Amino acid sequence: MSSTFVPDAAKPAIVPTAANRFFWEGAARNRLLVQRCDACGHFSHPAPVRCPVCLSLDLTPTKMSGQGTIFSFTIVRRAFHPGFAADLPYVVALVALAEQAGLHLITNIVGGPAEGPRIGMDVAVEFEPYGDFARPVFRPVASGVAT
């Protein structure tokens, strides 16, 4: 199977599930929400059915600060879907959120210095409109201020 460049192809739509609807609806309101266990306080993403630490079913979507650091990243130079061809190259990263060790979000890094992203770089969330929702992306910060 060969891939063909399709100019102005539509990007895949966000299709929320019952488990992650709160995340996408929060993003549409410029809020980064992650499940927090009411019993032990553990944060989990992606959203679990029960807490992976204490197995409680009592989970609450909780607003995050939107601050984090780049844990890992890759620069995508070949579109996996024709709708993303115009965005090439782009950065996909695993961002460690500030609220809890081990709490990560797969996202895109936008803007930033010409030398590109680096592991440990401080980033802050922004929200880009995406169809009926928005998607959280992260921008490098310098001296506590987004660049």
C-alpha positions in Angstrom: 0.0 0.0 0.0 1.4 3.4 -0.9 0.7 6.7 0.7 -0.4 9.5 -1.5 -0.2 13.2 -0.6 -3.7 14.7 -0.5 -3.6 18.5 -0.3 -6.1 20.0 2.2 -7.1 16.5 3.4 -9.2 16.6 6.6 -7.5 15.5 9.8 -9.2 12.7 11.7 -12.0 13.9 14.0 -11.8 13.6 17.8 -14.4 11.0 18.8 -14.8 11.1 22.6 -15.7 7.9 24.6 -17.6 7.7 27.8 -14.3 7.4 29.6 -12.5 10.4 28.1 -15.3 12.8 27.2 -14.5 15.0 30.3 -10.9 15.4 28.9 -12.0 16.7 25.5 -14.9 18.8 26.8 -12.4 20.4 29.3 -9.9 21.1 26.5 -12.7 22.8 24.5 -13.0 25.1 27.5 -9.2 25.6 27.8 -8.9 23.3 30.8 -6.5 20.4 31.1 -8.3 17.8 33.1 -7.0 14.5 34.5 -8.7 11.9 36.6 -7.9 12.1 40.3 -8.7 9.3 42.8 -10.9 10.6 45.6 -9.6 7.8 47.9 -5.8 8.1 47.6 -5.2 11.3 45.5 -3.4 9.5 42.6 -3.7 11.2 39.2 -4.1 9.0 36.1 -4.0 9.6 32.4 -5.4 8.2 30.2 -8.5 8.0 32.2 -8.9 4.6 34.0 -12.1 2.9 35.1 -10.6 2.6 38.6 -7.6 3.9 40.4 -4.5 1.9 39.4 -3.1 2.4 43.0 -6.0 1.6 45.4 -8.6 0.3 42.9 -11.2 2.8 44.0 -14.0 3.6 41.5 -14.3 7.1 42.9 -12.5 9.3 40.3 -12.9 13.0 39.7 -11.8 15.0 36.6 -9.4 17.6 38.1 -7.8 20.7 36.6 -4.1 20.5 36.1 -1.7 23.5 36.2 -0.7 23.0 32.6 3.0 23.1 33.6 5.4 20.3 32.7 8.7 19.2 31.2 9.6 17.3 28.0 10.2 13.7 29.1 10.8 12.4 25.5 10.1 13.5 22.0 10.4 12.7 18.3 10.3 15.0 15.2 7.8 13.6 12.7 8.9 14.2 9.1 6.5 11.9 7.3 2.8 12.2 7.7 1.0 9.1 9.0 -2.3 10.6 7.7 -2.7 12.9 4.7 -4.4 15.5 6.9 -1.2 16.1 8.7 1.0 16.6 5.7 0.8 20.4 5.8 2.1 20.4 9.4 5.4 18.6 8.6 7.7 18.6 10.4 6.1 18.5 13.8 7.1 17.4 17.3 5.3 14.7 19.2 6.3 14.6 22.9 5.7 12.8 26.1 5.3 15.7 28.7 5.7 15.0 32.4 3.0 17.0 34.1 4.1 18.9 37.2 1.4 17.5 39.5 2.8 14.0 40.1 5.8 11.9 39.2 5.0 9.5 36.4 2.0 11.5 35.1 2.5 12.0 31.4 0.6 13.2 28.4 1.3 12.5 24.7 1.0 15.8 22.9 2.6 18.2 20.4 5.3 20.8 21.1 4.6 24.1 19.3 6.8 27.1 18.9 10.0 27.4 20.8 13.6 28.0 20.1 15.2 27.4 16.7 17.4 24.6 18.1 14.2 22.7 18.8 13.0 20.8 21.9 15.2 19.1 24.4 14.6 16.6 27.2 13.9 18.4 30.5 12.7 21.6 28.7 9.9 23.4 30.7 6.6 23.7 28.8 3.2 25.1 29.4 -0.2 24.0 27.9 -2.1 25.9 25.2 -5.2 24.8 23.4 -5.7 24.6 19.7 -9.2 24.5 18.2 -9.7 21.1 16.5 -13.1 20.4 15.0 -15.8 20.6 17.7 -13.2 20.3 20.5 -9.6 21.6 21.2 -6.4 19.7 21.7 -3.9 20.5 24.3 -0.4 21.3 22.9 2.6 22.6 24.8 4.9 25.5 24.2 8.4 25.9 25.7 8.7 28.4 28.5 11.6 30.7 29.3 12.0 32.1 32.8 8.5 31.0 33.7 6.9 32.8 30.7 5.7 31.1 27.5 7.9 31.9 24.5 
